[in-house]
Amino acid sequence: MLGNAVLFLIIAIIAGAVGFSGIAGAASTIAQILFVLFLILFLVSFFTGRSR
């Protein structure tokens, strides 16, 4: 999931540099949502970790 967030961030940066502001905005929004979702899932799994 973090890999997908980084991928969309790179797409947003490239699209912004080329001038496609609509695609850049959409890709950066998707990257932000995926990153926040990754952080939430990481924290949940960290605090409810299973002990062996």
Backbone as CSV, one residue per row, in Angstrom:
resi,resn,N_x,N_y,N_z,CA_x,CA_y,CA_z,C_x,C_y,C_z
1,MET,0.832,-1.187,0.000,0.000,0.000,0.000,0.879,1.255,0.000
2,LEU,1.956,1.190,0.750,2.870,2.327,0.748,3.528,2.489,-0.614
3,GLY,3.782,1.379,-1.271,4.349,1.434,-2.617,3.412,2.101,-3.611
4,ASN,2.124,1.823,-3.477,1.145,2.462,-4.354,1.065,3.961,-4.078
5,ALA,1.167,4.345,-2.815,1.141,5.769,-2.480,2.335,6.492,-3.097
6,VAL,3.490,5.865,-3.034,4.688,6.467,-3.632,4.548,6.536,-5.152
7,LEU,3.968,5.498,-5.742,3.758,5.494,-7.192,2.853,6.645,-7.622
8,PHE,1.739,6.839,-6.916,0.838,7.934,-7.261,1.483,9.293,-7.000
9,LEU,2.348,9.374,-5.982,3.067,10.622,-5.733,4.009,10.947,-6.886
10,ILE,4.698,9.948,-7.401,5.604,10.162,-8.533,4.810,10.559,-9.780
11,ILE,3.666,9.902,-9.985,2.814,10.270,-11.123,2.355,11.717,-10.997
12,ALA,1.990,12.120,-9.780,1.536,13.493,-9.564,2.650,14.499,-9.825
13,ILE,3.851,14.184,-9.408,4.980,15.096,-9.623,5.290,15.228,-11.111
14,ILE,5.304,14.107,-11.813,5.592,14.142,-13.253,4.488,14.879,-14.004
15,ALA,3.225,14.581,-13.662,2.109,15.245,-14.342,2.095,16.739,-14.045
16,GLY,2.461,17.120,-12.836,2.532,18.543,-12.496,3.640,19.251,-13.244
17,ALA,4.765,18.564,-13.427,5.887,19.177,-14.139,5.567,19.348,-15.618
18,VAL,4.802,18.412,-16.178,4.463,18.475,-17.594,3.337,19.471,-17.851
19,GLY,2.484,19.675,-16.844,1.423,20.659,-16.993,0.020,20.102,-16.934
20,PHE,-0.109,18.839,-16.629,-1.435,18.235,-16.505,-1.909,18.398,-15.062
21,SER,-2.497,19.553,-14.773,-2.841,19.855,-13.386,-3.992,19.004,-12.871
22,GLY,-4.927,18.633,-13.729,-6.040,17.799,-13.288,-5.590,16.418,-12.861
23,ILE,-4.730,15.812,-13.663,-4.205,14.487,-13.336,-3.298,14.574,-12.116
24,ALA,-2.526,15.632,-12.016,-1.636,15.795,-10.868,-2.427,15.945,-9.579
25,GLY,-3.509,16.694,-9.625,-4.335,16.860,-8.439,-5.000,15.572,-8.011
26,ALA,-5.510,14.831,-8.979,-6.159,13.557,-8.661,-5.156,12.548,-8.117
27,ALA,-3.983,12.469,-8.714,-2.971,11.513,-8.267,-2.450,11.872,-6.880
28,SER,-2.294,13.163,-6.600,-1.815,13.542,-5.274,-2.871,13.277,-4.211
29,THR,-4.140,13.440,-4.554,-5.208,13.122,-3.607,-5.241,11.624,-3.313
30,ILE,-5.104,10.807,-4.341,-5.068,9.360,-4.142,-3.858,8.972,-3.297
31,ALA,-2.712,9.592,-3.549,-1.507,9.293,-2.775,-1.703,9.656,-1.308
32,GLN,-2.340,10.784,-1.033,-2.585,11.185,0.351,-3.520,10.216,1.047
33,ILE,-4.574,9.797,0.369,-5.531,8.858,0.965,-4.855,7.521,1.256
34,LEU,-4.073,7.019,0.317,-3.392,5.745,0.528,-2.381,5.832,1.655
35,PHE,-1.682,6.960,1.776,-0.693,7.106,2.836,-1.361,7.165,4.202
36,VAL,-2.462,7.886,4.316,-3.185,7.959,5.590,-3.746,6.587,5.948
37,LEU,-4.279,5.876,4.971,-4.788,4.531,5.210,-3.670,3.598,5.651
38,PHE,-2.496,3.731,5.044,-1.346,2.936,5.448,-0.968,3.238,6.895
39,LEU,-0.931,4.520,7.266,-0.570,4.874,8.641,-1.573,4.327,9.646
40,ILE,-2.854,4.419,9.342,-3.881,3.918,10.250,-3.741,2.405,10.423
41,LEU,-3.592,1.687,9.314,-3.457,0.240,9.405,-2.164,-0.163,10.102
42,PHE,-1.105,0.581,9.895,0.154,0.292,10.568,0.020,0.472,12.074
43,LEU,-0.605,1.573,12.492,-0.768,1.817,13.925,-1.684,0.787,14.573
44,VAL,-2.742,0.405,13.886,-3.636,-0.623,14.429,-2.896,-1.944,14.587
45,SER,-2.136,-2.323,13.592,-1.402,-3.582,13.673,-0.270,-3.503,14.700
46,PHE,0.283,-2.326,14.909,1.357,-2.163,15.894,0.825,-2.318,17.318
47,PHE,-0.324,-1.697,17.590,-0.858,-1.730,18.948,-1.622,-3.020,19.254
48,THR,-2.081,-3.700,18.250,-2.766,-4.976,18.479,-1.917,-6.134,17.976
49,GLY,-0.620,-5.981,18.079,0.289,-7.010,17.577,0.119,-8.313,18.312
50,ARG,0.353,-9.376,17.606,0.224,-10.701,18.192,1.547,-11.138,18.781
51,SER,1.495,-11.671,19.976,2.709,-12.189,20.590,2.788,-13.688,20.325
52,ARG,3.981,-14.164,20.094,4.157,-15.575,19.778,4.424,-16.370,21.015
